[in-house]
Amino acid sequence: MNGAPTLTERLKTVFDMAPAAASAADIGCDHAQLAINLYVRGKAERVYASDIRPGPLSSARENIRRFGCEGAIETVLAPGLDGVIDAGVEVYIIAGMGGETVAAILDAHKARFTGRETFVLQPQSSVEDLRRYLYENGFLIEDERLAAEGERIYCAMRARFTGERRECEEVYYYIGKRLAENGDPLLLRLIEKRTREHEKIRAGLIRSGQRERAAEIERLTDAMKRLKKEIKK
C-alpha cells in the first residue's frame, strides 16, 4: 500500500463518522478517495466503490491501483445500492448527492435492511427532505456533524433502520436535532445561514402574493431564531 489520498473537510467528516466494519460500500464513489481511505486507514477490511458513471469509475480503478488496494477494493458499475445490496455490506456511505436522491436510493431497498447496517449520509442539498424521509420511514438518526468548505456547510448523518416511525418538530428537519444536542461548533453559523435563506424565500413569496406559504416560512424562521437564542444561553 502507498498511503491514502488527502480528504477534503467534507469527506473527512464522512470518514470520521463511519464505524469500523468488515465491509463498507461507498455509493457514488467518484474517484474512490474515500473508499481508499476506508481500507488503508483500517475502517473496513473490504470496500465496494460503486458509481453509476463509467468515467469516474475508471478514475477510481486507477487510484485504487496507484495506492495498492486492488485486492481489497472492488469497483461496481450500478445505480444506487443495486450492485452491492447482496454483498453483506455493514456500512453504506452515500455522499455527494441531493437529499431526495439519497432518500430514493434508500427507499428502493428498504425492505432488505435488517437493522444491523449503518448508513452514513451526506447530502449536497435538500437536507431537510432527507431528514424528513428518515424520520417518517423508520430510520433512527444516531449522530450528525457539520463540515465547512468555503461558504458551504455540509451535514453528515449516521443512521440505522429500526422500522419505527418518529415525530419531529419542523425546525429540526432543517437544522438537525442531533446537531443541537451535540452543540456542533458550526451550528450557529448554519442557523444564521438558513435563516437568511428562508427570509429571502419569504420575501419572494410575499411579492408573488403567496401569503399563506410566506406565513409558514415565517413560523420556521422564528423557530430557528428561538433555537439560536437557546444555544447562545
Buried (B, 14 or more C-beta within 10 A) or exposed (E): EEEBBEBBEBBBBBBEBBEEBEBBBBBBBBBBBBBBBBBBEEBBBBBBBBBBEEEBBBBBBEBBEEBBBEEBBBBBEBBBBBBBBEBEBBBBBBBBBBBBBBBEBBEBBEEEBEEEBBBBBBBBEBBBBBBBBBBEBBBBBBBBBBBBEEEEBBBBBBBBBEEEEEEBEEBBBBBBBBBBEBEBEBBBEBBEBBBEEBBEBBEEBBEEEBEEBBEBBBEBBEBBBEBBEEBEE
